[in-house]
Amino acid sequence: MNPRRAFTLIELLTVIAIIAVLAAILFPVFSQARAKARQLSCLSNQHQLGMAARMYMTDNDGSLFHHHEEWVLDDGSTVQQLPQSIDSCAGGGFGNSHAEAPWLGALTPYLKSTQVAQCPEAPTGQSYLLNSIFTHKSCRYALEGVLGDFASEPLVAALPNPNLILFSERNAANTPDQDDYDTWVGEPALVEWLQYNRHSDGANYTYTDGHARWLRWSRARLDQFPDHVVRRPLEEPLP
């Protein structure tokens, strides 16, 4: 009976080297596949949020809920009744972007689970911010012609342009206590609030018609601000 021949040191080192090469090739592939799966899971979450918002609008005459129950004037003050004069609603404006009534509570009856508010790439805190132009009682916005003379309730379901972003991904580091964002602040502030590069140098966005899609910021920014036509022009696209 012949004794079993042991591996030589050279053979063992060769096997180890082959395994190392295969690992170097396969691990990035596995990592990319996992990241893609999380991106698709996030996209599914946002689609469900978009459909929940549409169902809410169907039940509420085309409007969304209000984060703030008073009208926000240009000087940042609030009043119970819509001002009769356009003078105090002529542009600019401050307003409070900290939500007093979290949007998730309003949409919960239309969701199977509130877990859809959590992106798998952002395991802590609520992952998505609501575009507050649709939920503030505010006289400072001219919303795609849907608002009346100078202010009224925005009928989101009646917007003629479906390429208006409703939900964006949240940068939890810079927005620890917010669940909405304001577009009037301009792009420099928005890129601090929004996590525009969470998934493969892009992010997922939910639109007012309920659909969701992945976009790079340089593309999304052209669509997402319904008031950018009456506000300052957007800056050059980010790299």
Backbone bond lengths (Angstrom), bond angles and torsions (degrees), N, CA, C in turn:
res aa  C-N    CA-C-N  psi(-1)  N-CA   C-N-CA  omega(-1)  CA-C   N-CA-C  phi
1 M - - - 1.463 - - 1.531 109.15 -
2 N 1.326 115.19 122.90 1.451 119.91 -177.50 1.533 110.47 -77.67
3 P 1.296 116.79 135.18 1.471 118.83 176.73 1.529 110.47 -66.83
4 R 1.351 116.62 147.29 1.464 121.31 179.79 1.534 109.54 -70.60
5 R 1.334 114.99 128.34 1.452 119.47 -176.95 1.523 109.93 -77.35
6 A 1.301 117.52 131.65 1.465 122.36 179.27 1.522 109.96 -81.39
7 F 1.351 115.10 155.27 1.462 119.95 175.92 1.527 109.42 -70.30
8 T 1.290 114.15 142.15 1.463 118.48 174.99 1.522 109.40 -81.50
9 L 1.307 115.66 164.30 1.464 120.29 179.25 1.525 110.86 -61.21
10 I 1.328 116.74 -39.18 1.461 120.64 179.38 1.519 110.72 -62.28
11 E 1.320 116.87 -42.17 1.466 120.60 179.89 1.530 111.01 -64.54
12 L 1.331 116.48 -42.13 1.465 119.99 179.12 1.526 111.26 -63.89
13 L 1.313 116.50 -43.02 1.460 120.08 178.85 1.521 111.52 -64.77
14 T 1.335 115.88 -35.72 1.465 119.76 178.00 1.526 111.01 -64.39
15 V 1.344 115.66 -44.31 1.471 120.13 178.88 1.528 110.49 -62.63
16 I 1.330 116.26 -43.64 1.468 120.21 179.18 1.518 110.74 -61.52
17 A 1.324 116.66 -41.18 1.462 120.63 179.70 1.522 111.34 -64.39
18 I 1.339 116.31 -40.39 1.468 120.26 178.60 1.528 110.54 -63.80
19 I 1.340 115.94 -43.52 1.467 120.13 179.01 1.530 110.46 -62.13
20 A 1.326 116.49 -41.21 1.465 120.56 179.74 1.521 111.37 -63.34
21 V 1.337 116.34 -41.18 1.464 120.19 178.91 1.526 110.53 -64.55
22 L 1.338 116.04 -45.44 1.467 119.81 179.11 1.529 111.35 -61.84
23 A 1.337 116.13 -40.65 1.466 119.73 179.07 1.521 110.81 -63.60
24 A 1.332 116.22 -41.62 1.464 119.88 179.78 1.517 111.53 -63.34
25 I 1.334 116.19 -30.70 1.463 120.41 179.35 1.525 111.46 -79.81
26 L 1.347 115.96 -43.11 1.460 120.19 -170.53 1.529 113.72 -84.04
27 F 1.319 118.73 -34.81 1.457 120.14 -175.71 1.528 112.45 -59.67
28 P 1.343 119.51 -45.15 1.473 118.19 175.88 1.521 113.04 -60.90
29 V 1.334 116.08 -34.87 1.464 119.76 177.94 1.523 110.19 -64.08
30 F 1.348 116.00 -45.57 1.462 119.84 178.76 1.529 110.84 -63.66
31 S 1.339 116.10 -39.78 1.463 120.19 179.57 1.523 111.25 -64.17
32 Q 1.325 116.48 -42.10 1.462 120.55 178.58 1.523 111.12 -65.56
33 A 1.337 115.98 -38.70 1.462 119.75 179.04 1.525 110.78 -64.96
34 R 1.330 116.27 -41.03 1.461 119.79 178.23 1.526 110.93 -65.20
35 A 1.340 116.54 -42.97 1.466 120.11 178.68 1.524 111.08 -62.92
36 K 1.327 116.89 -38.94 1.461 120.61 178.51 1.521 110.60 -65.04
37 A 1.335 116.48 -40.49 1.463 120.17 178.75 1.527 110.70 -62.66
38 R 1.322 117.04 -40.06 1.462 120.41 178.39 1.524 110.95 -67.94
39 Q 1.309 116.54 -38.10 1.468 120.23 177.27 1.520 110.72 -61.17
40 L 1.340 116.51 -43.60 1.463 120.66 179.86 1.522 111.41 -68.42
41 S 1.339 116.85 -36.06 1.461 120.09 176.71 1.524 110.50 -64.63
42 C 1.327 116.34 -41.95 1.470 121.29 176.21 1.524 110.48 -62.35
43 L 1.322 116.57 -42.28 1.464 120.67 179.29 1.525 110.63 -61.42
44 S 1.338 116.34 -41.08 1.462 120.65 177.11 1.530 110.69 -63.27
45 N 1.338 116.30 -41.47 1.467 120.09 177.09 1.524 111.05 -57.37
46 Q 1.325 115.43 -47.59 1.458 118.89 -176.54 1.526 111.71 -68.56
47 H 1.315 116.53 -34.12 1.469 118.64 176.13 1.530 110.16 -62.66
48 Q 1.335 116.93 -41.61 1.462 120.04 178.36 1.531 111.13 -64.47
49 L 1.329 116.67 -38.15 1.468 119.42 176.27 1.523 110.81 -64.63
50 G 1.335 115.57 -40.70 1.458 119.54 178.76 1.514 112.36 -62.76
51 M 1.328 116.75 -42.23 1.459 120.31 179.21 1.529 110.99 -68.78
52 A 1.341 116.52 -35.71 1.466 119.68 176.53 1.526 110.34 -63.61
53 A 1.331 116.54 -41.02 1.467 120.17 178.07 1.522 110.91 -63.74
54 R 1.326 116.90 -39.55 1.468 119.90 178.36 1.528 111.02 -64.34
55 M 1.325 117.03 -41.37 1.462 119.84 178.24 1.526 110.69 -64.85
56 Y 1.326 116.46 -39.10 1.466 119.75 176.23 1.518 110.11 -60.15
57 M 1.325 117.03 -45.21 1.463 120.51 179.96 1.525 111.41 -63.33
58 T 1.326 116.70 -38.34 1.461 120.40 178.03 1.527 110.84 -59.70
59 D 1.321 115.69 -38.48 1.465 120.52 -179.20 1.527 113.33 -81.72
60 N 1.330 117.47 -7.58 1.466 120.42 -174.81 1.526 112.15 -131.54
61 D 1.309 115.63 40.80 1.469 122.14 172.65 1.524 113.53 57.06
62 G 1.328 116.53 33.55 1.454 120.55 174.63 1.507 115.76 88.08
63 S 1.331 118.18 -2.34 1.464 121.28 -178.25 1.522 111.08 -104.58
64 L 1.331 115.25 155.84 1.454 121.08 170.95 1.525 109.36 -93.74
65 F 1.319 115.73 172.34 1.460 122.91 178.18 1.529 109.75 -70.17
66 H 1.328 116.38 173.49 1.460 121.52 179.90 1.523 110.20 -111.32
67 H 1.313 115.45 131.87 1.454 118.87 169.80 1.524 110.52 -71.75
68 H 1.315 115.53 -33.76 1.464 121.10 -177.85 1.524 108.01 -128.02
69 E 1.307 116.45 132.51 1.456 120.78 -174.26 1.520 113.26 -87.88
70 E 1.337 117.89 1.45 1.456 120.64 178.04 1.521 109.46 -116.25
71 W 1.323 115.81 166.34 1.460 120.86 176.86 1.520 109.75 -83.83
72 V 1.335 116.07 133.68 1.466 121.52 -179.40 1.522 109.17 -96.35
73 L 1.337 116.81 121.96 1.459 121.55 179.41 1.526 110.54 -89.66
74 D 1.331 115.09 171.92 1.457 119.93 -177.30 1.520 113.21 -63.89
75 D 1.319 117.67 -26.80 1.460 119.41 -179.41 1.522 112.03 -86.49
76 G 1.339 116.61 4.45 1.451 120.73 178.77 1.509 114.08 92.07
77 S 1.326 118.49 -9.39 1.457 121.69 178.96 1.526 110.12 -78.68
78 T 1.319 116.36 165.93 1.459 121.20 -179.43 1.516 110.22 -126.45
79 V 1.319 115.64 150.41 1.462 122.18 177.33 1.519 108.59 -136.74
80 Q 1.332 116.07 153.84 1.454 120.59 -178.11 1.522 111.97 -74.45
81 Q 1.340 116.97 -34.35 1.452 121.28 -176.31 1.525 110.73 -108.95
82 L 1.311 116.89 145.49 1.455 122.03 176.69 1.522 109.64 -61.91
83 P 1.350 118.42 125.96 1.469 120.17 -179.49 1.525 111.77 -59.12
84 Q 1.330 115.55 144.72 1.456 120.57 178.50 1.521 111.89 -81.46
85 S 1.320 117.09 -21.38 1.457 121.78 -177.49 1.518 110.81 -102.15
86 I 1.316 116.07 139.12 1.454 120.82 177.88 1.523 111.59 -76.12
87 D 1.352 117.53 -13.24 1.460 121.23 -174.26 1.523 112.64 -57.31
88 S 1.322 116.66 -38.84 1.462 119.51 -176.96 1.520 112.50 -86.52
89 C 1.320 116.35 4.46 1.459 120.56 -178.47 1.520 111.21 -129.77
90 A 1.316 116.21 36.25 1.462 119.82 -169.98 1.515 114.39 -89.45
91 G 1.306 119.24 1.32 1.459 120.01 179.37 1.507 111.20 137.80
92 G 1.317 116.28 177.44 1.464 120.34 -177.07 1.506 109.57 70.58
93 G 1.289 117.56 -131.39 1.450 119.98 175.48 1.514 112.27 102.88
94 F 1.296 115.39 150.00 1.447 121.26 178.76 1.521 108.25 -118.14
95 G 1.315 116.86 -84.12 1.454 118.62 177.87 1.517 111.59 78.52
96 N 1.290 116.14 161.02 1.449 122.55 -176.34 1.518 109.31 -103.78
97 S 1.324 117.87 119.63 1.459 120.59 -177.86 1.518 112.50 -91.81
98 H 1.332 117.25 -0.95 1.457 119.12 177.69 1.525 109.04 -81.99
99 A 1.302 116.12 117.35 1.458 120.86 -171.55 1.518 111.15 -66.81
100 E 1.312 116.39 129.08 1.454 121.23 175.32 1.525 110.80 -88.35
101 A 1.305 116.62 -25.35 1.460 121.71 178.35 1.528 107.51 -126.92
102 P 1.329 118.94 99.36 1.464 121.15 -175.36 1.522 112.39 -54.58
103 W 1.325 116.51 134.82 1.460 120.63 -176.65 1.514 112.39 -66.23
104 L 1.330 117.56 -28.80 1.463 119.38 -177.72 1.524 111.04 -62.53
105 G 1.321 116.77 -34.66 1.458 119.73 178.26 1.513 112.27 -63.35
106 A 1.331 116.83 -37.26 1.464 120.49 179.80 1.521 111.74 -70.32
107 L 1.342 117.01 -32.07 1.467 120.27 -176.51 1.525 113.48 -92.41
108 T 1.328 117.73 -12.62 1.465 120.76 -176.15 1.527 113.61 -52.88
109 P 1.350 120.59 -41.82 1.472 119.12 179.38 1.528 113.63 -61.65
110 Y 1.315 117.52 -16.56 1.460 121.48 -177.55 1.532 112.08 -103.16
111 L 1.324 117.06 6.05 1.462 122.03 -178.53 1.521 110.71 -116.58
112 K 1.328 116.73 144.95 1.460 120.33 174.42 1.520 110.96 -71.39
113 S 1.329 116.26 -32.56 1.458 121.18 -179.67 1.521 109.15 -153.55
114 T 1.320 116.47 142.72 1.462 120.31 176.41 1.523 111.59 -75.62
115 Q 1.334 117.67 -4.78 1.463 120.85 176.95 1.521 111.96 -63.52
116 V 1.321 117.50 -18.11 1.466 119.49 179.16 1.527 111.44 -68.60
117 A 1.322 117.54 -11.22 1.464 120.56 176.14 1.523 111.67 -82.11
118 Q 1.332 116.75 5.21 1.461 122.05 -176.29 1.518 110.91 -119.30
119 C 1.327 117.25 116.62 1.462 121.68 174.76 1.527 109.09 -78.27
120 P 1.346 119.25 134.58 1.468 120.63 179.69 1.523 113.68 -63.30
121 E 1.330 117.73 -18.06 1.465 120.40 176.24 1.527 111.90 -85.57
122 A 1.311 117.07 -6.83 1.469 121.62 179.66 1.526 107.75 -132.62
123 P 1.334 117.22 78.46 1.467 121.02 -169.45 1.516 115.71 -71.59
124 T 1.325 119.09 -3.42 1.461 120.26 179.24 1.526 110.23 -121.28
125 G 1.316 115.48 136.23 1.460 120.31 176.41 1.514 113.15 75.89
126 Q 1.316 115.21 169.83 1.461 121.56 177.47 1.521 109.26 -72.05
127 S 1.332 116.86 135.90 1.467 120.86 -166.82 1.518 114.95 -94.39
128 Y 1.327 118.37 -13.96 1.462 119.52 -170.32 1.527 111.32 -124.68
129 L 1.322 114.61 144.46 1.461 121.83 177.20 1.522 109.85 -109.36
130 L 1.307 115.61 139.89 1.459 122.29 177.80 1.523 109.86 -90.80
131 N 1.316 117.06 136.66 1.460 121.72 174.87 1.528 108.20 -71.25
132 S 1.324 116.26 107.51 1.463 120.39 -169.74 1.519 113.99 -72.86
133 I 1.323 118.00 -6.73 1.462 118.70 176.50 1.526 111.01 -60.23
134 F 1.334 116.23 -24.76 1.462 120.45 -177.43 1.521 112.78 -88.94
135 T 1.331 118.13 -10.15 1.464 119.57 -172.53 1.520 113.87 -126.66
136 H 1.315 118.08 -4.43 1.465 120.01 176.11 1.523 109.69 -89.26
137 K 1.312 116.54 135.68 1.459 119.92 166.14 1.519 105.70 -77.81
138 S 1.306 116.57 93.12 1.456 119.40 -172.64 1.509 110.80 -135.25
139 C 1.319 116.39 138.83 1.456 120.29 -179.47 1.520 111.44 -97.11
140 R 1.319 118.39 11.03 1.454 119.16 -174.92 1.512 113.28 -96.80
141 Y 1.327 119.47 -3.44 1.456 121.28 -174.72 1.525 112.29 -111.53
142 A 1.311 115.95 140.40 1.459 121.77 168.69 1.518 105.84 -105.55
143 L 1.298 116.71 99.99 1.459 121.62 -167.48 1.526 111.07 -94.41
144 E 1.327 116.65 85.41 1.460 122.53 172.73 1.527 112.79 51.69
145 G 1.322 117.66 30.04 1.449 120.64 179.62 1.511 114.33 78.67
146 V 1.334 117.71 -0.16 1.461 120.19 -178.96 1.520 110.68 -80.57
147 L 1.335 116.94 -29.94 1.451 118.79 175.99 1.517 109.97 -72.38
148 G 1.314 115.62 152.37 1.450 120.61 178.33 1.516 111.19 -71.87
149 D 1.329 117.13 -161.53 1.462 122.51 -172.82 1.521 113.01 -39.18
150 F 1.315 116.97 -57.93 1.461 117.57 177.16 1.519 111.80 -137.03
151 A 1.302 118.15 -9.76 1.456 120.26 177.20 1.520 110.40 -170.16
152 S 1.295 115.47 147.11 1.463 121.08 174.20 1.513 107.85 -174.56
153 E 1.323 116.24 -173.78 1.459 120.41 175.95 1.526 108.64 -77.73
154 P 1.337 118.93 126.47 1.459 119.59 179.04 1.525 111.63 -74.41
155 L 1.323 116.44 123.69 1.457 121.33 174.58 1.523 107.35 -91.34
156 V 1.321 115.64 91.71 1.462 120.74 -173.17 1.517 111.02 -61.90
157 A 1.326 116.81 -37.22 1.458 120.28 -177.89 1.518 112.36 -65.20
158 A 1.339 117.46 -19.01 1.461 120.90 -177.69 1.521 113.09 -94.44
159 L 1.315 118.10 2.76 1.460 120.09 -179.03 1.522 110.65 -61.11
160 P 1.329 118.23 129.75 1.462 120.37 -178.58 1.518 113.42 -73.94
161 N 1.317 118.03 -19.91 1.460 121.91 -177.59 1.526 109.67 -105.48
162 P 1.346 119.16 112.92 1.460 120.42 -179.68 1.520 112.87 -76.46
163 N 1.346 117.78 -11.32 1.461 120.93 -176.95 1.524 111.91 -89.27
164 L 1.313 116.10 49.13 1.451 122.46 175.64 1.519 107.75 -117.36
165 I 1.316 116.17 124.87 1.455 120.24 -171.33 1.526 110.99 -80.56
166 L 1.330 114.87 131.33 1.457 122.51 -179.33 1.526 111.15 -97.98
167 F 1.346 117.30 -46.41 1.463 122.44 178.50 1.523 110.33 -121.96
168 S 1.329 115.87 138.79 1.460 122.67 174.94 1.524 108.61 -127.48
169 E 1.325 116.21 164.72 1.461 120.12 179.81 1.523 110.46 -79.27
170 R 1.304 115.58 140.62 1.467 122.69 -170.31 1.523 111.69 -96.14
171 N 1.326 115.46 134.83 1.458 121.76 171.31 1.524 107.44 -88.67
172 A 1.330 116.37 96.45 1.463 120.67 -173.51 1.523 112.45 -62.82
173 A 1.335 117.17 -27.75 1.466 120.03 -178.52 1.520 111.69 -66.06
174 N 1.326 116.50 -33.02 1.465 120.59 -176.36 1.520 113.81 -104.00
175 T 1.325 117.71 -10.67 1.468 120.96 -179.83 1.527 109.73 -131.95
176 P 1.328 118.40 62.38 1.464 120.08 -173.72 1.513 114.62 -66.28
177 D 1.331 118.58 -24.48 1.464 120.29 -174.77 1.521 112.37 -124.61
178 Q 1.317 117.59 24.49 1.459 120.46 179.42 1.526 111.09 -119.07
179 D 1.331 115.25 150.66 1.460 119.34 170.04 1.522 110.22 -128.18
180 D 1.346 116.49 11.46 1.459 120.56 174.71 1.523 108.91 -143.21
181 Y 1.322 116.60 172.59 1.459 120.09 178.43 1.520 109.43 -145.79
182 D 1.326 115.36 156.01 1.463 122.06 178.72 1.519 109.90 -103.20
183 T 1.319 117.04 138.98 1.459 120.37 179.22 1.518 112.74 -89.01
184 W 1.320 117.57 -19.77 1.462 119.58 -175.55 1.522 112.51 -68.56
185 V 1.328 117.99 -16.06 1.462 120.52 -177.42 1.521 112.37 -71.25
186 G 1.331 117.15 -15.99 1.458 120.13 178.64 1.517 112.92 91.92
187 E 1.307 115.09 167.55 1.464 121.46 -172.54 1.526 114.78 -64.24
188 P 1.329 120.86 -39.27 1.466 118.93 -179.24 1.524 113.49 -55.68
189 A 1.330 117.36 -39.26 1.461 120.14 177.77 1.519 111.37 -76.00
190 L 1.321 116.63 -36.78 1.461 119.73 -177.52 1.518 112.07 -62.43
191 V 1.323 117.62 -39.34 1.461 119.23 -178.80 1.524 111.43 -71.24
192 E 1.331 117.34 -10.97 1.453 120.72 171.71 1.523 110.51 -85.27
193 W 1.317 117.00 -35.51 1.460 121.84 -177.05 1.524 112.53 -81.11
194 L 1.326 116.65 -38.18 1.460 121.12 -173.28 1.522 111.05 -95.90
195 Q 1.318 115.92 141.31 1.464 121.15 175.57 1.523 107.22 -90.39
196 Y 1.321 115.69 81.45 1.466 121.23 -171.24 1.521 113.42 -80.72
197 N 1.341 118.58 -4.07 1.466 121.66 -178.53 1.523 112.08 -129.71
198 R 1.320 117.27 32.49 1.461 120.79 -175.88 1.522 112.38 -69.73
199 H 1.307 117.90 -34.75 1.467 121.00 -175.07 1.528 110.26 -121.32
200 S 1.319 117.03 105.40 1.472 121.71 174.34 1.525 111.86 51.20
201 D 1.320 116.08 52.56 1.469 122.31 178.62 1.523 113.06 63.30
202 G 1.305 116.67 23.13 1.453 121.94 175.69 1.521 109.06 -149.55
203 A 1.308 116.84 -167.93 1.459 121.58 -179.91 1.518 109.06 -153.31
204 N 1.324 115.35 165.15 1.457 121.24 175.90 1.524 110.05 -93.72
205 Y 1.322 115.38 144.18 1.462 121.73 -179.48 1.525 109.30 -134.76
206 T 1.332 115.81 145.27 1.460 122.21 175.83 1.518 108.76 -108.66
207 Y 1.317 116.63 134.75 1.460 121.91 -176.31 1.528 110.96 -103.11
208 T 1.321 115.19 165.20 1.462 120.16 -174.72 1.520 113.28 -65.38
209 D 1.333 117.98 -20.24 1.462 118.74 177.49 1.521 111.96 -87.53
210 G 1.335 118.29 2.85 1.455 122.75 175.41 1.511 115.38 100.28
211 H 1.333 118.73 -14.98 1.467 118.57 -179.00 1.527 110.09 -81.51
212 A 1.321 115.73 158.52 1.460 122.09 179.09 1.521 108.78 -130.38
213 R 1.335 115.89 148.84 1.456 119.77 179.76 1.524 109.93 -155.57
214 W 1.336 114.48 158.96 1.461 121.88 175.36 1.520 109.00 -91.47
215 L 1.332 116.18 136.13 1.459 121.04 178.06 1.519 110.06 -146.79
216 R 1.323 115.83 151.15 1.452 120.54 166.01 1.525 108.21 -75.32
217 W 1.330 116.06 154.12 1.457 120.65 -176.79 1.522 112.19 -59.17
218 S 1.328 117.16 -37.75 1.463 119.96 -177.88 1.518 112.10 -60.62
219 R 1.332 117.34 -22.81 1.466 121.57 176.99 1.528 111.04 -95.57
220 A 1.300 116.48 -43.79 1.467 119.88 -176.52 1.517 111.33 -63.05
221 R 1.302 117.37 -38.55 1.459 121.80 -175.17 1.520 112.57 -62.36
222 L 1.318 117.85 -23.80 1.457 120.80 179.75 1.522 111.97 -76.83
223 D 1.324 116.47 -20.19 1.457 120.91 -175.09 1.520 113.64 -106.46
224 Q 1.319 117.12 -24.78 1.455 117.12 -161.16 1.518 115.12 -83.63
225 F 1.328 119.11 -13.16 1.453 119.09 -174.90 1.522 111.13 -108.11
226 P 1.310 119.36 100.92 1.461 120.05 -179.27 1.517 112.91 -64.03
227 D 1.331 117.02 -18.29 1.460 118.76 -179.08 1.521 113.04 -100.91
228 H 1.327 118.74 5.68 1.462 117.77 -176.03 1.527 111.73 -69.40
229 V 1.337 116.83 -18.12 1.466 119.02 178.70 1.522 111.38 -74.40
230 V 1.321 117.52 -19.96 1.461 120.23 178.91 1.520 111.52 -113.21
231 R 1.320 116.11 4.46 1.458 121.36 179.48 1.525 109.30 -113.27
232 R 1.303 115.55 -169.21 1.455 120.25 178.37 1.528 109.90 -63.12
233 P 1.329 118.22 146.68 1.472 119.44 177.23 1.521 110.41 -63.87
234 L 1.318 115.89 149.37 1.452 120.03 176.10 1.520 109.94 -70.07
235 E 1.319 115.87 150.13 1.448 120.73 179.69 1.527 110.60 -73.36
236 E 1.320 116.11 179.41 1.456 120.44 177.55 1.526 109.37 -62.04
237 P 1.343 117.76 147.80 1.471 119.83 -179.96 1.522 111.62 -57.96
238 L 1.314 115.18 145.57 1.454 119.55 174.75 1.518 109.49 -70.51
239 P 1.342 117.78 153.37 1.471 119.02 178.97 1.515 111.01 -66.77
